[in-house]
Amino acid sequence: MQNPIVEVPATQWHGLQADPQLTAALEDGGVMYFPALPFSLSPAEAALLRPEIRDPKSRNISQPAGQPDTVKGALATPEELATLAAMMLRYRNQAVGLIGALFPGYSRHLRLEPTSYRPSEVETRQQSWRADDKRLHVDAFPSRPNRGERILRVFSNLNPAGKPRLWRVGEPFETMAARFLPQVKPYRPWQAALLRRLRVTKSLRSEYDHLMLQLHDLMKQDLAYQRDADQLEMPFAAGSTWVCFSDQTLHAVYSGQFMMEQTFFMAPQHQTRPERSPLGILTRMAGRPLAGAPL
């Protein structure tokens, strides 16, 4: 399999130049890796690098978009919460600047989603197979249909002990889809309507959302695929940053602690090649509209 990791020799979050080759690689499911681009912390912020700051009732610590003074899922003093809120807002702003510089065609079409801080050790986290991100998967949301919107994410490894964040990056999205689509259960509009009426989903689940969830689950529950599929191990170094479309890049994280993450949503028609999006690929493979955003 072709190496999906594209190294970018940037050392600053600002002053970067757009490159059509980087855009093409990103839209093909590649991972843009910045090995020397750290998210630097003040001493007060570095003191927040402890796992017990996360409320055990929450999976991660998050800051909602548009609420810069709010932090959810953290257990800390008021002063520490204020420091954490400022740290997360600064990360959000730097991530916005990074994406805006590298992919200027995306900027005005991006919708800002929550910022997250993930202080827990991945390796020892116990989850059900469906929620287990140590298994190869693409991101899809059971309760939040997105009708084909892209999920663009920026990650930074903050680990103070120099421990890398270990990922596995899988085969191309279309190769995976060709394998699992024959196993997908048929989409039933009445089921989607019932889920919406019962408020299991926040909006009506489209056939695209149904397919993505099915692919997500089929991949995760197939242990032979998890073991034998084309994939590579990628250690994202402490002090590094990386970017990918997580709805397209097959990925699994199986070790690492202390990470920042920023999510953006974007309708696929605003990328350079909409036909390379998961919606474009699945629409072509299915041979019919999938009720997603127009291409």
N, C-alpha and C positions, 0 to 999 in steps of 0.2 A: 504494500500500500504506500502511496505517496505520503511523505512526511507533512502533516497538516500544521506543524509549528513553524511560524514565521518570526524570526528574531528581528527586533527593531532596536537599534543602538541609541536609544534616547536616554538622557540623564536628567532632563527637566520636564515638568508637566506642561510648560508653555513653550511657545516658539517653534512648535513642530510644523512640518509641511505635509500637505496632502499628497498622496501617491496613488494613482489609479491601480497600480499592481497590488497594493495593500487592500484596497477596497474589493478588488476581484477575489483575492484570497479569502478575505473575511466572508464574502457572499457565497463562496464555495464551501463554507464550513470550517475554514482554517481558524487557528488561534494566533492572535498577534501577541507575541511575548516580548516584554521589555525587561530584560534581566537586570538592568542597572537603574530602574526607575522606582525608588522607594517612596512610600508615604511616610514622611518623617514626623516624629512625635516629640513634643515637649516633655520635660521630666514629669509634669503633672499628668500628661496623657499616658506616658509609659507606665505610670503607676496603675493604670486601669487594665493592664495586660495581666489579668488574673481570671481564672475560670469561674470563680464563685460570684463574679459580678453579674452573671446571667441568672435570671430568675428560673428555677427549675421547671416552672410551669410554661415557659416560653422556649421555643426552639432556638431562636436567635434574638439579639437585641436590634431594634429597628427604630428608624426615625421617619415618620411619614413625610411624603413630599408636601411642601407648603407649610410645614409645621416645624420650623427650625429650633424651637425651644422644647420640643417634645421628644422624649425617649421612652420606648416601650420595651418591657421585658428585662429591665435591669434592677439590681438590688444594690444601692449605693447611697451615700450621704447626699444631701441637696447640693453641696459644693461639687462633689464628684459627678453628679448627674448633669450639672451645668457644664462642666469640663467635657464630659462625654458628648453632650449635645453639640457643643462648639466643634469638637473633633470630627463628628460625623458630618456636620454641615460643611466643614472645610474639605472633607473627602469628596462630598457630593459636588462641590464647586470645582474641584480639580478634575474630577471625572468628566464633568460637563465640558470643561475647557479642553481636555484631551480628545474627546470624541469630536468636538466642534472643529478642532484644528486638523485632525486626521481625516475626517469624513464630513467636510463642510456641507455636502449635499443633503446630509441627514438632519442637520441641526434644527431647522425650524419645524421639522416634522416629528421630532422626538417628544414623547410624553414621559415626564419624570415619574418614576416609581420610588418606593421607599429605599432608603439607604440601610444597610445592615452591618452589624459588627458581630463576628462569630468567634467567641473566645474559647469554645469547647474543643476538646480533642476529638477528632473524627473517628480515629481508629477504635476507640472503646465505646462509641455511641451505639446503643441498641435500638433497632427500629424494625418494623414489619418489612417484609420483602418489597412491598409496594412503595414504601417511603424511604427505603434504604438507598441512599445516594452513593454507597460504595459499589453499586452495580451500574454497569453502563446503561445510559438512558439519554433521552432528550427531554427538555423541560416541557411540561404540559400541566394545566391546572384543572383539577376535577370540578371545582366550584366556580371557576371564573373563565367561562368561554371567551376566547379572544378572536375568533373568526379569521384567523390567519395573520394577526399582528405579529411582528417580529419581537423577540426577546433578546435585547442586546445587554450584555453585562460586562462590567469592569471589576476586576478582582485585584487585591494587593495583599501579599503575605507580610504580616507584621511580626512574625515570630522572633522574640528577643534572644532566643538561644540558637538562632541560625538554622532551625529545622525547616526543611522544605515542605511544601504542600504537594503531596503526591497525587497525581491524576493518572488515569488511563484515558486515552483519547482513541475513539473507535473509527471504524470504516466510514466512508461517505454515506450521507443520509439516504441517497437514492438506492444504494446497494442494500442497506438495511431494510428499507421499505419494500423492495422487491422480494426479499426473503419472507417478511412477515405479513404483508398485505393479504395473501391468500388465507391466512388464519383469522383475519379480522371478522368479528360478528357484524351482521348487517346493521346499518343505521335505521332506527325506528323513530320517525318524527313524533309519534304519540308518546314515546318514552321521554324524549327531550322536553316535550310540553309538560308532561307530568312532573319531571324533575324541577322545572321552572316553577310550576304551580305550588309544589311542596317546599320551595325555596332551598332545595338542595344545590341548585345552581343560581347564580346571581342574574343570569340572562339566559336566553334560549341557546342550548348547545347545538351548534351546527354540525353538519357531517364532517367538516374538517376537524373540529374539536374532538368528535367521536373517534376519528381515525388516529389522531395524535395520542389520545389517551390509551387506545388499544395498542398502538405501537410501543408506547412507554411501558405498558404492563407486560406485553408479550416478551419484550427484550429482558426485562428484569426477572421474570419468572423462568426463563430458559437458561438453566445453569450451564448447559453445554455451549450455548452461544456466548455466555459470559466468559467461559474458559477458552474457547477455540476461535472466536471471531478475530479478524485482523484488528490489532490495537497496538498502541505503544505506551510505555510508561513515561510520564513526563514529570520530573521534579521541578516545581516552580520555587525558585530559591527565596529564602528570606530576603526582604528588601526588593522584591520584584513585583511587577504588575503584568496582567494579561487581560485580553479582551476577546470575546467571541459571541456569536449568536447561539445562545444555549438551547434554543428550540431546534437547532440544526446540527450542531456539533455533538456527536456522541461522546459522553464524558462520564467519568466516575471519579469520586474523590475518596481515597481510602486511608489517608494519613495526613495529619497537619493540625495546627492550632493557631489561633489568633489571625483572623483575616477580616478585611473590609471588602464590601461589595456594593456596587451601585447598579441598579436595573433601569433600563429604558425600554419603552414600547414604541413601535413604529409600524405603520401600515406598510405592507410589502411593496405597494406600487411606488413608494418613494425611494427604494433602493435602486442601484444602477441597473441591475438585471432582475426584475421581478420574477422572471421565469425560474430563477435559481433558488427562490425561497421555498420552504416546505410546502406552502400553499400552491405555488406554481408547479412544483414537482408532483405533488399528489393529485392535483387537478389533471395534469397530463396523463398520469398513470391510470387514474380512474376513468378518464375520458368523458367527464361531465363536470359541471359546476359543483362546488362543494359549499356554497353559501358563505364564502369568506369575503374579505374585502375585495373589491374589483381590481383586476390586474390591468 
